[in-house]
Amino acid sequence: MTDHVEDANRRDFLVIAGNAFAAVGAASLIWPFVQQMNPDASAKALATTEIDLAPVKEGQAITVMWRGKPVFIRNRTKDEIEAAAKVDPSELPDPEARNAALPSNDPAVDANRVKAGHENWLVMVGICTHLGCIPKGQTMSDVKGDFGGWFCPCHGSHYDTSGRIRKGPAPRNLDVPPYEFVSATKIKIG
């Protein structure tokens, strides 16, 4: 009878060991296929970008690329900040902030579209929310629209000095990407 028990224990061990060996073998075959779906180093490098804001004077704006999209960065004047702060979000076509760092239903007050302590810096994705055009308003010679911000000449969308839609067919405010100040004059987007 002890031979029968030893054979059963040996058989159980061989079944478990065989199954474990097969599982490890299958995982080692599947791993390269799963790994190839991860982004490569060049895609990961585009995930974040750092921008030095020191050369951008008050009233000026720059455009940088992040993840293949234009990002508008404007060093707003005190008048632009005051004009943006006076707007009641309930009067806007899109009352939501559209800030990646805030909950989706936060109101589109100017303070929810900038970083506290850096209210003069407005950072947003420069793609019109109507059909994906690039709004004008980044250079001094560009048409700024009826509200001093940006104007999309393709279909007539007007954005204010906080990047909020005020008039035209665009359904949403310009999006604020995830960003943070890494120093007093440098930001990291992404």
C-alpha positions in Angstrom: 0.0 0.0 0.0 2.9 2.4 0.7 4.1 1.9 -2.9 0.6 3.0 -4.1 0.9 6.2 -1.9 4.4 6.9 -3.1 3.3 6.5 -6.8 0.4 8.9 -6.2 2.6 11.5 -4.6 5.2 11.2 -7.4 2.4 11.5 -10.0 1.0 14.6 -8.3 4.5 16.1 -8.2 5.1 15.4 -11.8 1.7 16.9 -12.9 2.3 20.1 -10.8 5.9 20.4 -12.1 4.8 19.8 -15.7 2.0 22.4 -15.5 4.3 24.9 -13.9 7.0 24.3 -16.6 4.3 24.7 -19.3 3.0 28.0 -17.7 6.6 29.5 -17.5 7.2 28.4 -21.1 4.0 30.0 -22.3 4.7 33.2 -20.4 8.2 33.4 -21.9 6.7 33.0 -25.4 4.0 35.6 -24.8 6.2 38.2 -23.1 7.9 39.6 -26.3 4.5 40.1 -27.9 3.1 42.0 -25.0 6.4 44.0 -24.6 6.3 45.2 -28.2 3.0 47.0 -27.5 4.6 49.3 -25.0 5.8 52.7 -26.4 9.4 53.0 -27.5 11.9 55.4 -26.1 11.2 58.1 -28.7 7.5 58.1 -27.8 8.3 58.2 -24.1 10.7 61.2 -24.7 7.7 63.1 -26.2 5.6 62.5 -23.1 7.0 65.5 -21.3 8.8 68.6 -22.4 10.4 71.4 -20.4 10.1 75.1 -21.5 12.2 78.0 -20.2 9.8 81.0 -19.8 12.5 83.6 -19.0 12.7 85.1 -22.5 8.9 85.5 -22.8 8.1 89.1 -21.8 4.7 90.3 -20.5 2.2 90.4 -23.3 4.1 87.9 -25.4 3.1 84.4 -26.4 5.0 81.4 -27.6 4.0 78.1 -29.2 5.7 74.8 -28.3 5.0 71.3 -29.5 4.0 68.6 -27.0 2.9 65.1 -28.2 2.5 66.5 -31.7 0.2 69.3 -30.6 0.8 73.0 -30.5 0.7 74.4 -26.9 0.1 78.1 -26.5 1.9 79.8 -23.6 1.1 83.4 -23.0 2.6 85.8 -20.4 -0.6 87.7 -19.8 -0.8 91.4 -18.9 -2.6 92.6 -15.9 -5.4 93.9 -18.1 -5.8 90.5 -19.7 -5.9 88.8 -16.3 -8.4 91.3 -14.9 -10.6 90.9 -18.0 -10.5 87.1 -17.7 -11.3 87.2 -14.0 -14.4 89.3 -14.4 -16.2 86.7 -16.6 -19.0 84.7 -15.0 -18.7 81.0 -16.0 -22.5 80.7 -16.2 -22.5 83.1 -19.1 -20.0 80.9 -21.1 -21.0 78.4 -23.8 -18.7 75.9 -22.0 -18.8 76.5 -18.2 -16.2 73.8 -17.4 -12.5 74.6 -16.8 -11.1 71.8 -19.1 -8.0 71.7 -16.9 -6.3 68.2 -16.8 -5.2 68.9 -13.2 -8.7 69.5 -11.9 -12.0 67.5 -11.8 -13.9 67.6 -15.0 -16.8 69.6 -13.7 -14.8 72.5 -12.1 -16.1 75.9 -13.3 -14.3 77.8 -16.0 -13.2 80.7 -13.8 -9.8 82.1 -14.7 -8.3 80.8 -11.5 -9.1 77.2 -12.6 -7.3 77.6 -15.9 -3.9 78.8 -14.5 -1.6 77.8 -11.6 -2.0 79.7 -8.3 0.9 82.2 -7.9 1.5 82.1 -11.6 -1.7 83.7 -12.8 0.1 85.6 -15.6 1.1 82.3 -17.4 -1.7 80.7 -19.4 -0.8 77.3 -20.9 -3.3 75.5 -23.2 -3.4 73.2 -26.1 -3.7 75.4 -29.2 -6.3 73.4 -31.2 -9.7 74.8 -31.9 -12.3 72.5 -30.3 -14.6 72.8 -33.3 -12.8 71.1 -36.1 -9.1 71.0 -34.9 -7.8 74.2 -36.6 -5.1 76.3 -35.1 -6.5 79.6 -33.7 -4.8 82.9 -34.5 -3.7 85.2 -31.6 -0.2 84.1 -30.7 1.7 86.9 -32.4 1.2 90.7 -32.1 0.0 90.9 -35.7 -2.6 88.1 -35.4 -6.3 88.9 -35.1 -7.2 88.3 -31.5 -10.9 88.0 -31.9 -13.7 89.9 -30.2 -12.5 89.1 -26.6 -8.8 89.8 -26.9 -7.7 86.1 -26.9 -7.7 83.9 -29.9 -9.7 83.7 -33.1 -10.2 80.7 -35.4 -10.7 82.2 -38.9 -11.8 78.9 -40.4 -15.3 79.0 -38.8 -15.3 82.1 -36.6 -14.7 80.8 -33.0 -13.6 83.5 -30.6 -11.7 82.7 -27.4 -11.0 85.1 -24.5 -7.8 85.9 -22.6 -8.3 82.7 -20.6 -8.8 80.4 -23.7 -12.5 80.0 -23.0 -15.0 79.9 -26.0 -17.1 83.0 -26.0 -18.6 83.1 -29.5 -18.8 80.8 -32.6 -19.3 77.1 -33.3 -16.6 75.7 -31.0 -18.3 73.6 -28.3 -15.6 73.6 -25.7 -12.9 75.8 -24.1 -9.3 75.2 -25.2 -7.8 72.4 -23.0 -5.3 73.1 -20.3 -2.7 70.3 -20.4 -1.1 68.8 -17.3 1.9 71.0 -16.4 3.9 72.2 -13.4 6.4 74.8 -12.6 9.8 73.2 -11.9 11.4 76.6 -11.1 10.3 80.2 -11.2 10.9 80.4 -14.9 10.6 76.8 -16.2 7.6 74.6 -16.7 7.3 70.9 -17.5 4.3 69.9 -19.7 3.1 66.3 -19.4 
